[in-house]
């Protein structure tokens, strides 16, 4: 089953003994602070997990796939995630146990 | 922002909690997310994004030093897809900043 915010809060409640309201708030704030930092143009480095980096993309020609009309794709900034070594190894191993 | 800076921010916002609890909470969240991915589960956080695994087929790689070919087995790598809110917030911040610079996106056809 997929991990969600509710699921993470439940985990903090059970594992740490935080009350449900605090657990829910902390999960909410955890993601909110990461978004804030990225919005301010600052990379986020979570050791043990990975880095959220920002990349500036130049404008490039695009096309409406339905009409074939040419529309430029504006310059924009995007978030990329670069998994850390620890996470990569953990996940890679999943493949080994599966195949 | 680093992990410890994030813990600082959360501690400031939750002064009624022990610093140690915030530290542990961040540790637990990161561990729980890593474990989920390790067992092949997805992570879905509305407004933030989702994490899943992408398959990489086996391939023949090369040792960059010796040039010898090496057989590399298939593997899974973590993948993050930013959610709409995160995409928009990151991009709008840029749009606002460059609002003054002239932009000609007109096509003559």
N, CA and C atoms of all chains as a GROMACS GRO file, in nm:
protein
  624
    1UNK      N    1   0.084  -0.121   0.000
    1UNK     CA    2   0.000   0.000   0.000
    1UNK      C    3   0.087   0.125   0.000
    2UNK      N    4   0.041   0.224  -0.071
    2UNK     CA    5   0.122   0.346  -0.083
    2UNK      C    6   0.130   0.422   0.048
    3UNK      N    7   0.244   0.484   0.072
    3UNK     CA    8   0.264   0.568   0.190
    3UNK      C    9   0.203   0.706   0.164
    4UNK      N   10   0.122   0.752   0.259
    4UNK     CA   11   0.059   0.885   0.248
    4UNK      C   12   0.091   0.965   0.374
    5UNK      N   13   0.046   1.091   0.375
    5UNK     CA   14   0.068   1.175   0.493
    5UNK      C   15   0.000   1.114   0.616
    6UNK      N   16  -0.122   1.064   0.596
    6UNK     CA   17  -0.197   1.003   0.707
    6UNK      C   18  -0.120   0.884   0.763
    7UNK      N   19  -0.062   0.808   0.673
    7UNK     CA   20   0.015   0.690   0.708
    7UNK      C   21   0.142   0.726   0.786
    8UNK      N   22   0.208   0.834   0.743
    8UNK     CA   23   0.329   0.880   0.812
    8UNK      C   24   0.294   0.930   0.952
    9UNK      N   25   0.181   1.003   0.963
    9UNK     CA   26   0.137   1.055   1.094
    9UNK      C   27   0.106   0.940   1.189
   10UNK      N   28   0.042   0.837   1.137
   10UNK     CA   29   0.008   0.719   1.216
   10UNK      C   30   0.135   0.652   1.268
   11UNK      N   31   0.235   0.650   1.182
   11UNK     CA   32   0.364   0.590   1.216
   11UNK      C   33   0.432   0.666   1.330
   12UNK      N   34   0.424   0.800   1.326
   12UNK     CA   35   0.483   0.882   1.432
   12UNK      C   36   0.406   0.867   1.562
   13UNK      N   37   0.276   0.853   1.549
   13UNK     CA   38   0.190   0.833   1.667
   13UNK      C   39   0.225   0.701   1.735
   14UNK      N   40   0.235   0.596   1.657
   14UNK     CA   41   0.263   0.463   1.712
   14UNK      C   42   0.408   0.447   1.757
   15UNK      N   43   0.500   0.496   1.675
   15UNK     CA   44   0.641   0.472   1.701
   15UNK      C   45   0.704   0.568   1.801
   16UNK      N   46   0.653   0.691   1.802
   16UNK     CA   47   0.716   0.794   1.885
   16UNK      C   48   0.630   0.834   2.004
   17UNK      N   49   0.505   0.797   1.999
   17UNK     CA   50   0.413   0.835   2.105
   17UNK      C   51   0.374   0.982   2.102
   18UNK      N   52   0.392   1.047   1.987
   18UNK     CA   53   0.342   1.184   1.972
   18UNK      C   54   0.190   1.176   1.968
   19UNK      N   55   0.122   1.279   2.017
   19UNK     CA   56  -0.023   1.271   2.005
   19UNK      C   57  -0.062   1.293   1.860
   20UNK      N   58  -0.184   1.250   1.825
   20UNK     CA   59  -0.223   1.246   1.684
   20UNK      C   60  -0.218   1.382   1.617
   21UNK      N   61  -0.254   1.485   1.693
   21UNK     CA   62  -0.256   1.620   1.634
   21UNK      C   63  -0.115   1.667   1.603
   22UNK      N   64  -0.024   1.649   1.697
   22UNK     CA   65   0.117   1.687   1.674
   22UNK      C   66   0.176   1.608   1.558
   23UNK      N   67   0.147   1.478   1.556
   23UNK     CA   68   0.202   1.392   1.450
   23UNK      C   69   0.156   1.442   1.314
   24UNK      N   70   0.028   1.474   1.304
   24UNK     CA   71  -0.029   1.521   1.178
   24UNK      C   72   0.035   1.654   1.137
   25UNK      N   73   0.050   1.742   1.234
   25UNK     CA   74   0.109   1.875   1.209
   25UNK      C   75   0.253   1.864   1.160
   26UNK      N   76   0.330   1.778   1.224
   26UNK     CA   77   0.472   1.766   1.189
   26UNK      C   78   0.489   1.711   1.048
   27UNK      N   79   0.407   1.614   1.013
   27UNK     CA   80   0.413   1.559   0.878
   27UNK      C   81   0.380   1.668   0.776
   28UNK      N   82   0.275   1.742   0.807
   28UNK     CA   83   0.231   1.852   0.720
   28UNK      C   84   0.344   1.956   0.703
   29UNK      N   85   0.403   1.995   0.815
   29UNK     CA   86   0.507   2.098   0.814
   29UNK      C   87   0.635   2.049   0.747
   30UNK      N   88   0.664   1.923   0.762
   30UNK     CA   89   0.783   1.864   0.700
   30UNK      C   90   0.780   1.889   0.548
   31UNK      N   91   0.668   1.857   0.486
   31UNK     CA   92   0.659   1.876   0.341
   31UNK      C   93   0.645   2.024   0.305
   32UNK      N   94   0.576   2.098   0.390
   32UNK     CA   95   0.557   2.240   0.365
   32UNK      C   96   0.692   2.315   0.366
   33UNK      N   97   0.777   2.284   0.461
   33UNK     CA   98   0.907   2.351   0.470
   33UNK      C   99   0.996   2.316   0.350
   34UNK      N  100   0.985   2.194   0.302
   34UNK     CA  101   1.063   2.155   0.184
   34UNK      C  102   1.015   2.236   0.063
   35UNK      N  103   0.882   2.247   0.051
   35UNK     CA  104   0.826   2.325  -0.060
   35UNK      C  105   0.867   2.471  -0.050
   36UNK      N  106   0.862   2.526   0.071
   36UNK     CA  107   0.903   2.667   0.090
   36UNK      C  108   1.045   2.690   0.044
   37UNK      N  109   1.134   2.601   0.085
   37UNK     CA  110   1.274   2.616   0.050
   37UNK      C  111   1.293   2.613  -0.102
   38UNK      N  112   1.227   2.517  -0.167
   38UNK     CA  113   1.240   2.505  -0.312
   38UNK      C  114   1.178   2.626  -0.383
   39UNK      N  115   1.069   2.676  -0.327
   39UNK     CA  116   1.004   2.794  -0.384
   39UNK      C  117   1.099   2.914  -0.378
   40UNK      N  118   1.178   2.920  -0.271
   40UNK     CA  119   1.275   3.029  -0.256
   40UNK      C  120   1.400   3.006  -0.339
   41UNK      N  121   1.402   2.898  -0.413
   41UNK     CA  122   1.515   2.870  -0.500
   41UNK      C  123   1.629   2.801  -0.430
   42UNK      N  124   1.601   2.745  -0.311
   42UNK     CA  125   1.706   2.678  -0.237
   42UNK      C  126   1.690   2.526  -0.242
   43UNK      N  127   1.797   2.460  -0.282
   43UNK     CA  128   1.804   2.314  -0.288
   43UNK      C  129   1.778   2.256  -0.148
   44UNK      N  130   1.724   2.134  -0.141
   44UNK     CA  131   1.702   2.068  -0.012
   44UNK      C  132   1.781   1.938  -0.007
   45UNK      N  133   1.864   1.923   0.097
   45UNK     CA  134   1.946   1.804   0.110
   45UNK      C  135   1.905   1.726   0.234
   46UNK      N  136   1.844   1.610   0.214
   46UNK     CA  137   1.804   1.526   0.328
   46UNK      C  138   1.898   1.408   0.336
   47UNK      N  139   1.996   1.418   0.424
   47UNK     CA  140   2.097   1.312   0.430
   47UNK      C  141   2.030   1.181   0.467
   48UNK      N  142   2.069   1.075   0.401
   48UNK     CA  143   2.009   0.944   0.421
   48UNK      C  144   1.896   0.917   0.324
   49UNK      N  145   1.849   1.021   0.256
   49UNK     CA  146   1.738   1.004   0.162
   49UNK      C  147   1.776   1.052   0.023
   50UNK      N  148   1.797   1.182   0.009
   50UNK     CA  149   1.838   1.235  -0.121
   50UNK      C  150   1.828   1.386  -0.127
   51UNK      N  151   1.859   1.441  -0.244
   51UNK     CA  152   1.855   1.586  -0.262
   51UNK      C  153   1.745   1.626  -0.360
   52UNK      N  154   1.678   1.735  -0.326
   52UNK     CA  155   1.583   1.795  -0.419
   52UNK      C  156   1.654   1.915  -0.481
   53UNK      N  157   1.683   1.905  -0.609
   53UNK     CA  158   1.756   2.011  -0.678
   53UNK      C  159   1.662   2.089  -0.768
   54UNK      N  160   1.707   2.207  -0.808
   54UNK     CA  161   1.629   2.291  -0.900
   54UNK      C  162   1.705   2.303  -1.030
   55UNK      N  163   1.633   2.294  -1.139
   55UNK     CA  164   1.696   2.312  -1.271
   55UNK      C  165   1.619   2.415  -1.349
   56UNK      N  166   1.694   2.503  -1.413
   56UNK     CA  167   1.630   2.601  -1.500
   56UNK      C  168   1.629   2.549  -1.643
   57UNK      N  169   1.509   2.543  -1.699
   57UNK     CA  170   1.496   2.494  -1.836
   57UNK      C  171   1.477   2.613  -1.929
   58UNK      N  172   1.546   2.610  -2.040
   58UNK     CA  173   1.530   2.716  -2.139
   58UNK      C  174   1.400   2.698  -2.215
   59UNK      N  175   1.359   2.805  -2.280
   59UNK     CA  176   1.243   2.794  -2.367
   59UNK      C  177   1.277   2.702  -2.484
   60UNK      N  178   1.180   2.618  -2.524
   60UNK     CA  179   1.206   2.532  -2.639
   60UNK      C  180   1.077   2.519  -2.721
   61UNK      N  181   1.091   2.487  -2.849
   61UNK     CA  182   0.971   2.476  -2.930
   61UNK      C  183   0.892   2.352  -2.892
   62UNK      N  184   0.762   2.367  -2.886
   62UNK     CA  185   0.676   2.254  -2.857
   62UNK      C  186   0.564   2.248  -2.958
   63UNK      N  187   0.478   2.151  -2.944
   63UNK     CA  188   0.370   2.133  -3.040
   63UNK      C  189   0.249   2.078  -2.966
   64UNK      N  190   0.134   2.129  -3.001
   64UNK     CA  191   0.011   2.071  -2.948
   64UNK      C  192  -0.009   1.938  -3.019
   65UNK      N  193  -0.003   1.826  -2.946
   65UNK     CA  194  -0.008   1.696  -3.013
   65UNK      C  195  -0.140   1.672  -3.086
   66UNK      N  196  -0.245   1.740  -3.044
   66UNK     CA  197  -0.376   1.719  -3.107
   66UNK      C  198  -0.387   1.795  -3.239
   67UNK      N  199  -0.348   1.923  -3.235
   67UNK     CA  200  -0.370   2.007  -3.352
   67UNK      C  201  -0.246   2.022  -3.438
   68UNK      N  202  -0.129   1.988  -3.383
   68UNK     CA  203  -0.006   2.004  -3.457
   68UNK      C  204   0.044   2.147  -3.457
   69UNK      N  205  -0.029   2.232  -3.387
   69UNK     CA  206   0.007   2.374  -3.381
   69UNK      C  207   0.136   2.392  -3.301
   70UNK      N  208   0.222   2.480  -3.348
   70UNK     CA  209   0.346   2.506  -3.278
   70UNK      C  210   0.326   2.608  -3.167
   71UNK      N  211   0.366   2.571  -3.044
   71UNK     CA  212   0.360   2.665  -2.933
   71UNK      C  213   0.490   2.653  -2.856
   72UNK      N  214   0.554   2.766  -2.828
   72UNK     CA  215   0.679   2.755  -2.752
   72UNK      C  216   0.652   2.713  -2.608
   73UNK      N  217   0.735   2.625  -2.554
   73UNK     CA  218   0.728   2.590  -2.413
   73UNK      C  219   0.818   2.689  -2.341
   74UNK      N  220   0.755   2.769  -2.257
   74UNK     CA  221   0.828   2.878  -2.190
   74UNK      C  222   0.941   2.828  -2.102
   75UNK      N  223   1.038   2.913  -2.079
   75UNK     CA  224   1.144   2.883  -1.985
   75UNK      C  225   1.079   2.858  -1.850
   76UNK      N  226   1.128   2.760  -1.776
   76UNK     CA  227   1.067   2.732  -1.646
   76UNK      C  228   1.170   2.670  -1.554
   77UNK      N  229   1.131   2.662  -1.428
   77UNK     CA  230   1.219   2.599  -1.329
   77UNK      C  231   1.150   2.474  -1.278
   78UNK      N  232   1.226   2.363  -1.273
   78UNK     CA  233   1.167   2.236  -1.229
   78UNK      C  234   1.247   2.175  -1.114
   79UNK      N  235   1.178   2.089  -1.038
   79UNK     CA  236   1.241   2.019  -0.926
   79UNK      C  237   1.284   1.881  -0.972
   80UNK      N  238   1.405   1.842  -0.938
   80UNK     CA  239   1.447   1.705  -0.966
   80UNK      C  240   1.492   1.642  -0.834
   81UNK      N  241   1.478   1.512  -0.824
   81UNK     CA  242   1.520   1.441  -0.703
   81UNK      C  243   1.638   1.351  -0.736
   82UNK      N  244   1.744   1.366  -0.658
   82UNK     CA  245   1.861   1.282  -0.675
   82UNK      C  246   1.876   1.195  -0.551
   83UNK      N  247   1.841   1.066  -0.563
   83UNK     CA  248   1.847   0.980  -0.444
   83UNK      C  249   1.988   0.967  -0.390
   84UNK      N  250   2.000   0.960  -0.260
   84UNK     CA  251   2.130   0.942  -0.196
   84UNK      C  252   2.176   0.798  -0.208
   85UNK      N  253   2.304   0.777  -0.180
   85UNK     CA  254   2.365   0.646  -0.192
   85UNK      C  255   2.293   0.540  -0.108
   86UNK      N  256   2.257   0.580   0.013
   86UNK     CA  257   2.193   0.488   0.107
   86UNK      C  258   2.059   0.438   0.052
   87UNK      N  259   1.980   0.532   0.001
   87UNK     CA  260   1.849   0.496  -0.055
   87UNK      C  261   1.865   0.411  -0.181
   88UNK      N  262   1.960   0.450  -0.265
   88UNK     CA  263   1.983   0.376  -0.390
   88UNK      C  264   2.014   0.230  -0.361
   89UNK      N  265   2.102   0.208  -0.265
   89UNK     CA  266   2.142   0.071  -0.231
   89UNK      C  267   2.024  -0.008  -0.176
   90UNK      N  268   1.946   0.056  -0.091
   90UNK     CA  269   1.829  -0.008  -0.031
   90UNK      C  270   1.730  -0.057  -0.136
   91UNK      N  271   1.709   0.028  -0.235
   91UNK     CA  272   1.606   0.006  -0.336
   91UNK      C  273   1.652  -0.094  -0.443
   92UNK      N  274   1.777  -0.083  -0.478
   92UNK     CA  275   1.840  -0.169  -0.577
   92UNK      C  276   1.829  -0.314  -0.532
   93UNK      N  277   1.849  -0.333  -0.401
   93UNK     CA  278   1.845  -0.464  -0.337
   93UNK      C  279   1.708  -0.528  -0.356
   94UNK      N  280   1.605  -0.445  -0.357
   94UNK     CA  281   1.468  -0.492  -0.379
   94UNK      C  282   1.462  -0.573  -0.508
   95UNK      N  283   1.532  -0.525  -0.610
   95UNK     CA  284   1.534  -0.593  -0.739
   95UNK      C  285   1.598  -0.731  -0.726
   96UNK      N  286   1.704  -0.737  -0.649
   96UNK     CA  287   1.777  -0.862  -0.633
   96UNK      C  288   1.690  -0.968  -0.565
   97UNK      N  289   1.608  -0.927  -0.469
   97UNK     CA  290   1.525  -1.023  -0.398
   97UNK      C  291   1.407  -1.067  -0.484
   98UNK      N  292   1.372  -0.982  -0.581
   98UNK     CA  293   1.255  -1.008  -0.664
   98UNK      C  294   1.288  -1.103  -0.779
   99UNK      N  295   1.405  -1.080  -0.840
   99UNK     CA  296   1.437  -1.158  -0.959
   99UNK      C  297   1.511  -1.287  -0.925
  100UNK      N  298   1.874   2.399   0.196
  100UNK     CA  299   1.834   2.360   0.330
  100UNK      C  300   1.878   2.216   0.356
  101UNK      N  301   1.940   2.194   0.468
  101UNK     CA  302   1.985   2.060   0.503
  101UNK      C  303   1.886   1.995   0.600
  102UNK      N  304   1.910   1.870   0.626
  102UNK     CA  305   1.823   1.796   0.720
  102UNK      C  306   1.822   1.865   0.857
  103UNK      N  307   1.939   1.907   0.904
  103UNK     CA  308   1.943   1.969   1.038
  103UNK      C  309   1.876   2.107   1.039
  104UNK      N  310   1.885   2.178   0.926
  104UNK     CA  311   1.814   2.307   0.918
  104UNK      C  312   1.664   2.286   0.918
  105UNK      N  313   1.620   2.180   0.854
  105UNK     CA  314   1.478   2.146   0.852
  105UNK      C  315   1.430   2.114   0.994
  106UNK      N  316   1.511   2.039   1.067
  106UNK     CA  317   1.477   2.005   1.206
  106UNK      C  318   1.466   2.133   1.289
  107UNK      N  319   1.561   2.226   1.268
  107UNK     CA  320   1.557   2.356   1.339
  107UNK      C  321   1.424   2.427   1.316
  108UNK      N  322   1.385   2.435   1.188
  108UNK     CA  323   1.261   2.505   1.151
  108UNK      C  324   1.139   2.440   1.218
  109UNK      N  325   1.136   2.308   1.215
  109UNK     CA  326   1.023   2.237   1.274
  109UNK      C  327   1.022   2.254   1.426
  110UNK      N  328   1.139   2.259   1.485
  110UNK     CA  329   1.148   2.277   1.631
  110UNK      C  330   1.096   2.415   1.670
  111UNK      N  331   1.129   2.516   1.588
  111UNK     CA  332   1.081   2.652   1.616
  111UNK      C  333   0.930   2.659   1.608
  112UNK      N  334   0.874   2.589   1.511
  112UNK     CA  335   0.728   2.593   1.492
  112UNK      C  336   0.654   2.509   1.596
  113UNK      N  337   0.727   2.424   1.667
  113UNK     CA  338   0.664   2.337   1.767
  113UNK      C  339   0.738   2.346   1.900
  114UNK      N  340   0.740   2.466   1.955
  114UNK     CA  341   0.819   2.488   2.076
  114UNK      C  342   0.764   2.410   2.196
  115UNK      N  343   0.639   2.360   2.185
  115UNK     CA  344   0.582   2.282   2.294
  115UNK      C  345   0.635   2.138   2.295
  116UNK      N  346   0.710   2.101   2.189
  116UNK     CA  347   0.764   1.966   2.183
  116UNK      C  348   0.913   1.966   2.211
  117UNK      N  349   0.963   1.854   2.261
  117UNK     CA  350   1.106   1.841   2.288
  117UNK      C  351   1.181   1.835   2.155
  118UNK      N  352   1.297   1.899   2.151
  118UNK     CA  353   1.380   1.902   2.030
  118UNK      C  354   1.407   1.759   1.982
  119UNK      N  355   1.433   1.674   2.078
  119UNK     CA  356   1.464   1.533   2.050
  119UNK      C  357   1.349   1.463   1.975
  120UNK      N  358   1.226   1.501   2.011
  120UNK     CA  359   1.109   1.442   1.944
  120UNK      C  360   1.102   1.483   1.798
  121UNK      N  361   1.136   1.607   1.770
  121UNK     CA  362   1.135   1.656   1.632
  121UNK      C  363   1.242   1.582   1.552
  122UNK      N  364   1.360   1.572   1.613
  122UNK     CA  365   1.471   1.500   1.549
  122UNK      C  366   1.430   1.358   1.514
  123UNK      N  367   1.367   1.292   1.611
  123UNK     CA  368   1.323   1.154   1.592
  123UNK      C  369   1.213   1.146   1.486
  124UNK      N  370   1.124   1.243   1.488
  124UNK     CA  371   1.012   1.243   1.392
  124UNK      C  372   1.067   1.249   1.250
  125UNK      N  373   1.165   1.336   1.227
  125UNK     CA  374   1.223   1.349   1.093
  125UNK      C  375   1.295   1.219   1.055
  126UNK      N  376   1.366   1.164   1.151
  126UNK     CA  377   1.437   1.038   1.128
  126UNK      C  378   1.336   0.928   1.090
  127UNK      N  379   1.228   0.917   1.168
  127UNK     CA  380   1.126   0.815   1.143
  127UNK      C  381   1.062   0.832   1.005
  128UNK      N  382   1.031   0.957   0.970
  128UNK     CA  383   0.964   0.982   0.842
  128UNK      C  384   1.053   0.938   0.727
  129UNK      N  385   1.181   0.976   0.733
  129UNK     CA  386   1.274   0.943   0.626
  129UNK      C  387   1.295   0.792   0.619
  130UNK      N  388   1.306   0.729   0.736
  130UNK     CA  389   1.324   0.584   0.738
  130UNK      C  390   1.201   0.512   0.683
  131UNK      N  391   1.085   0.560   0.724
  131UNK     CA  392   0.960   0.496   0.681
  131UNK      C  393   0.944   0.507   0.530
  132UNK      N  394   0.979   0.622   0.475
  132UNK     CA  395   0.969   0.642   0.330
  132UNK      C  396   1.070   0.554   0.257
  133UNK      N  397   1.192   0.546   0.310
  133UNK     CA  398   1.296   0.462   0.248
  133UNK      C  399   1.255   0.315   0.250
  134UNK      N  400   1.202   0.271   0.364
  134UNK     CA  401   1.159   0.132   0.378
  134UNK      C  402   1.048   0.098   0.279
  135UNK      N  403   0.955   0.191   0.266
  135UNK     CA  404   0.843   0.170   0.175
  135UNK      C  405   0.895   0.148   0.033
  136UNK      N  406   0.985   0.235  -0.011
  136UNK     CA  407   1.042   0.222  -0.145
  136UNK      C  408   1.120   0.091  -0.159
  137UNK      N  409   1.189   0.055  -0.052
  137UNK     CA  410   1.270  -0.068  -0.056
  137UNK      C  411   1.184  -0.192  -0.075
  138UNK      N  412   1.059  -0.186  -0.030
  138UNK     CA  413   0.971  -0.302  -0.049
  138UNK      C  414   0.884  -0.285  -0.173
  139UNK      N  415   0.912  -0.181  -0.249
  139UNK     CA  416   0.842  -0.162  -0.376
  139UNK      C  417   0.713  -0.081  -0.365
  140UNK      N  418   0.687  -0.024  -0.246
  140UNK     CA  419   0.567   0.059  -0.229
  140UNK      C  420   0.591   0.200  -0.280
  141UNK      N  421   0.484   0.264  -0.322
  141UNK     CA  422   0.492   0.403  -0.364
  141UNK      C  423   0.472   0.496  -0.245
  142UNK      N  424   0.512   0.622  -0.264
  142UNK     CA  425   0.482   0.726  -0.165
  142UNK      C  426   0.402   0.832  -0.239
  143UNK      N  427   0.287   0.869  -0.186
  143UNK     CA  428   0.204   0.969  -0.253
  143UNK      C  429   0.166   1.079  -0.157
  144UNK      N  430   0.220   1.197  -0.178
  144UNK     CA  431   0.189   1.311  -0.092
  144UNK      C  432   0.126   1.421  -0.175
  145UNK      N  433  -0.002   1.444  -0.153
  145UNK     CA  434  -0.075   1.543  -0.231
  145UNK      C  435  -0.011   1.681  -0.221
  146UNK      N  436   0.007   1.745  -0.335
  146UNK     CA  437   0.063   1.880  -0.337
  146UNK      C  438   0.215   1.880  -0.338
  147UNK      N  439   0.274   1.768  -0.298
  147UNK     CA  440   0.420   1.760  -0.294
  147UNK      C  441   0.470   1.677  -0.412
  148UNK      N  442   0.425   1.552  -0.418
  148UNK     CA  443   0.466   1.466  -0.528
  148UNK      C  444   0.461   1.320  -0.490
  149UNK      N  445   0.506   1.237  -0.581
  149UNK     CA  446   0.506   1.093  -0.552
  149UNK      C  447   0.642   1.032  -0.584
  150UNK      N  448   0.674   0.929  -0.508
  150UNK     CA  449   0.798   0.854  -0.530
  150UNK      C  450   0.759   0.713  -0.573
  151UNK      N  451   0.830   0.662  -0.670
  151UNK     CA  452   0.808   0.524  -0.711
  151UNK      C  453   0.941   0.467  -0.758
  152UNK      N  454   0.939   0.341  -0.799
  152UNK     CA  455   1.062   0.280  -0.849
  152UNK      C  456   1.057   0.268  -1.000
  153UNK      N  457   1.167   0.293  -1.062
  153UNK     CA  458   1.179   0.270  -1.206
  153UNK      C  459   1.276   0.156  -1.230
  154UNK      N  460   1.240   0.072  -1.325
  154UNK     CA  461   1.321  -0.045  -1.358
  154UNK      C  462   1.434  -0.007  -1.454
  155UNK      N  463   1.551  -0.058  -1.428
  155UNK     CA  464   1.663  -0.041  -1.521
  155UNK      C  465   1.706  -0.181  -1.567
  156UNK      N  466   1.692  -0.209  -1.696
  156UNK     CA  467   1.727  -0.343  -1.745
  156UNK      C  468   1.877  -0.371  -1.734
  157UNK      N  469   1.914  -0.499  -1.739
  157UNK     CA  470   2.058  -0.531  -1.733
  157UNK      C  471   2.129  -0.473  -1.854
  158UNK      N  472   2.254  -0.437  -1.838
  158UNK     CA  473   2.328  -0.382  -1.951
  158UNK      C  474   2.476  -0.415  -1.936
  159UNK      N  475   2.547  -0.397  -2.044
  159UNK     CA  476   2.692  -0.416  -2.040
  159UNK      C  477   2.757  -0.281  -2.019
  160UNK      N  478   2.823  -0.266  -1.907
  160UNK     CA  479   2.891  -0.140  -1.878
  160UNK      C  480   3.039  -0.156  -1.900
  161UNK      N  481   3.110  -0.046  -1.878
  161UNK     CA  482   3.254  -0.054  -1.894
  161UNK      C  483   3.325   0.003  -1.773
  162UNK      N  484   3.432  -0.060  -1.738
  162UNK     CA  485   3.518  -0.004  -1.635
  162UNK      C  486   3.591   0.114  -1.698
  163UNK      N  487   3.565   0.234  -1.652
  163UNK     CA  488   3.623   0.352  -1.718
  163UNK      C  489   3.776   0.355  -1.711
  164UNK      N  490   3.832   0.286  -1.617
  164UNK     CA  491   3.978   0.287  -1.603
  164UNK      C  492   4.044   0.192  -1.703
  165UNK      N  493   3.993   0.068  -1.707
  165UNK     CA  494   4.058  -0.034  -1.788
  165UNK      C  495   3.993  -0.054  -1.924
  166UNK      N  496   3.866  -0.011  -1.936
  166UNK     CA  497   3.796  -0.032  -2.062
  166UNK      C  498   3.732  -0.169  -2.073
  167UNK      N  499   3.753  -0.253  -1.971
  167UNK     CA  500   3.692  -0.386  -1.971
  167UNK      C  501   3.541  -0.376  -1.965
  168UNK      N  502   3.472  -0.466  -2.035
  168UNK     CA  503   3.326  -0.463  -2.024
  168UNK      C  504   3.283  -0.543  -1.901
  169UNK      N  505   3.177  -0.496  -1.838
  169UNK     CA  506   3.126  -0.555  -1.715
  169UNK      C  507   2.977  -0.580  -1.733
  170UNK      N  508   2.931  -0.696  -1.695
  170UNK     CA  509   2.788  -0.722  -1.702
  170UNK      C  510   2.719  -0.664  -1.579
  171UNK      N  511   2.625  -0.573  -1.603
  171UNK     CA  512   2.553  -0.513  -1.491
  171UNK      C  513   2.412  -0.570  -1.488
  172UNK      N  514   2.371  -0.614  -1.368
  172UNK     CA  515   2.238  -0.675  -1.355
  172UNK      C  516   2.130  -0.566  -1.353
  173UNK      N  517   2.008  -0.609  -1.376
  173UNK     CA  518   1.895  -0.515  -1.372
  173UNK      C  519   1.879  -0.461  -1.230
  174UNK      N  520   1.822  -0.342  -1.220
  174UNK     CA  521   1.801  -0.287  -1.086
  174UNK      C  522   1.683  -0.190  -1.088
  175UNK      N  523   1.646  -0.144  -0.969
  175UNK     CA  524   1.542  -0.043  -0.956
  175UNK      C  525   1.605   0.085  -0.902
  176UNK      N  526   1.557   0.198  -0.951
  176UNK     CA  527   1.605   0.326  -0.898
  176UNK      C  528   1.485   0.408  -0.853
  177UNK      N  529   1.504   0.488  -0.745
  177UNK     CA  530   1.394   0.571  -0.696
  177UNK      C  531   1.365   0.683  -0.797
  178UNK      N  532   1.238   0.715  -0.812
  178UNK     CA  533   1.199   0.824  -0.902
  178UNK      C  534   1.099   0.915  -0.834
  179UNK      N  535   1.118   1.045  -0.849
  179UNK     CA  536   1.026   1.143  -0.788
  179UNK      C  537   0.955   1.221  -0.896
  180UNK      N  538   0.822   1.231  -0.883
  180UNK     CA  539   0.744   1.315  -0.975
  180UNK      C  540   0.681   1.426  -0.893
  181UNK      N  541   0.725   1.549  -0.913
  181UNK     CA  542   0.670   1.660  -0.833
  181UNK      C  543   0.520   1.676  -0.857
  182UNK      N  544   0.448   1.709  -0.752
  182UNK     CA  545   0.304   1.733  -0.763
  182UNK      C  546   0.276   1.870  -0.821
  183UNK      N  547   0.149   1.893  -0.855
  183UNK     CA  548   0.113   2.017  -0.924
  183UNK      C  549   0.144   2.141  -0.840
  184UNK      N  550   0.110   2.134  -0.713
  184UNK     CA  551   0.133   2.253  -0.629
  184UNK      C  552   0.282   2.287  -0.622
  185UNK      N  553   0.366   2.186  -0.602
  185UNK     CA  554   0.510   2.210  -0.596
  185UNK      C  555   0.562   2.265  -0.728
  186UNK      N  556   0.519   2.204  -0.838
  186UNK     CA  557   0.562   2.250  -0.971
  186UNK      C  558   0.525   2.396  -0.992
  187UNK      N  559   0.400   2.428  -0.960
  187UNK     CA  560   0.352   2.565  -0.981
  187UNK      C  561   0.424   2.665  -0.891
  188UNK      N  562   0.441   2.628  -0.765
  188UNK     CA  563   0.505   2.723  -0.673
  188UNK      C  564   0.649   2.753  -0.711
  189UNK      N  565   0.721   2.649  -0.751
  189UNK     CA  566   0.862   2.666  -0.789
  189UNK      C  567   0.872   2.751  -0.916
  190UNK      N  568   0.781   2.726  -1.007
  190UNK     CA  569   0.786   2.794  -1.135
  190UNK      C  570   0.733   2.938  -1.127
  191UNK      N  571   0.626   2.957  -1.051
  191UNK     CA  572   0.570   3.092  -1.037
  191UNK      C  573   0.668   3.187  -0.971
  192UNK      N  574   0.747   3.133  -0.879
  192UNK     CA  575   0.846   3.216  -0.812
  192UNK      C  576   0.943   3.271  -0.915
  193UNK      N  577   0.974   3.191  -1.017
  193UNK     CA  578   1.065   3.235  -1.123
  193UNK      C  579   0.994   3.336  -1.214
  194UNK      N  580   0.870   3.306  -1.248
  194UNK     CA  581   0.793   3.396  -1.335
  194UNK      C  582   0.784   3.536  -1.276
  195UNK      N  583   0.761   3.541  -1.144
  195UNK     CA  584   0.749   3.671  -1.077
  195UNK      C  585   0.879   3.749  -1.088
  196UNK      N  586   0.988   3.678  -1.069
  196UNK     CA  587   1.119   3.742  -1.071
  196UNK      C  588   1.152   3.798  -1.210
  197UNK      N  589   1.115   3.721  -1.313
  197UNK     CA  590   1.153   3.763  -1.448
  197UNK      C  591   1.040   3.837  -1.518
  198UNK      N  592   0.941   3.881  -1.441
  198UNK     CA  593   0.825   3.948  -1.500
  198UNK      C  594   0.865   4.076  -1.572
  199UNK      N  595   0.973   4.138  -1.527
  199UNK     CA  596   1.015   4.265  -1.587
  199UNK      C  597   1.092   4.247  -1.717
  200UNK      N  598   1.165   4.135  -1.725
  200UNK     CA  599   1.243   4.114  -1.847
  200UNK      C  600   1.149   4.088  -1.964
  201UNK      N  601   1.187   4.138  -2.080
  201UNK     CA  602   1.100   4.123  -2.196
  201UNK      C  603   1.106   3.981  -2.249
  202UNK      N  604   0.995   3.930  -2.290
  202UNK     CA  605   0.987   3.795  -2.339
  202UNK      C  606   0.904   3.795  -2.466
  203UNK      N  607   0.960   3.745  -2.574
  203UNK     CA  608   0.882   3.738  -2.697
  203UNK      C  609   0.857   3.593  -2.732
  204UNK      N  610   0.740   3.547  -2.705
  204UNK     CA  611   0.706   3.408  -2.731
  204UNK      C  612   0.616   3.397  -2.853
  205UNK      N  613   0.609   3.505  -2.931
  205UNK     CA  614   0.519   3.508  -3.046
  205UNK      C  615   0.576   3.428  -3.162
  206UNK      N  616   0.491   3.354  -3.228
  206UNK     CA  617   0.532   3.283  -3.348
  206UNK      C  618   0.457   3.341  -3.466
  207UNK      N  619   0.525   3.361  -3.575
  207UNK     CA  620   0.459   3.424  -3.690
  207UNK      C  621   0.411   3.320  -3.788
  208UNK      N  622   0.301   3.255  -3.754
  208UNK     CA  623   0.242   3.164  -3.854
  208UNK      C  624   0.090   3.154  -3.841
   0.00000   0.00000   0.00000
